Amino acid sequence: MFEQLADEKIREAIERGDFDNLQSAGKRLSSMDDDYAGDDWMGIHILHNAGFLPEWLELCKQIYY
């Protein structure tokens, strides 16, 4: 289910042209060279850049800010 949702969102972004002319297109991501970044780094990075927060962090944000 998550994979289907992710694929759909990626297809929509491609159709909108969201990936066209990206500033870092063709360049290696600096974190990819970090041996300690772990396998989940890319997913966490993408979700963070999309403004996603886990529900528990959203609740903390509402409580403290």
C-alpha positions, 0 to 999 in steps of 0.5 A: 500500500505504501509503495503504491502511494509513493509510486502514485505521488512520484508519477504525479510529480513527474507529470507536473515537472517537479523533477525538471531542472533541479539545482543538484541534477546530475550531482552526487548527494554529499550524504551518499558518501557518508558510510554512517548514513544507513540504508534509510537515509534517502527515504528520511531525506525525501520525507523531510524535504516534503515537509512530512513529520511522523504523527508523534512529532506533529503532536509534539509540535502542536503542544510546544509551539 
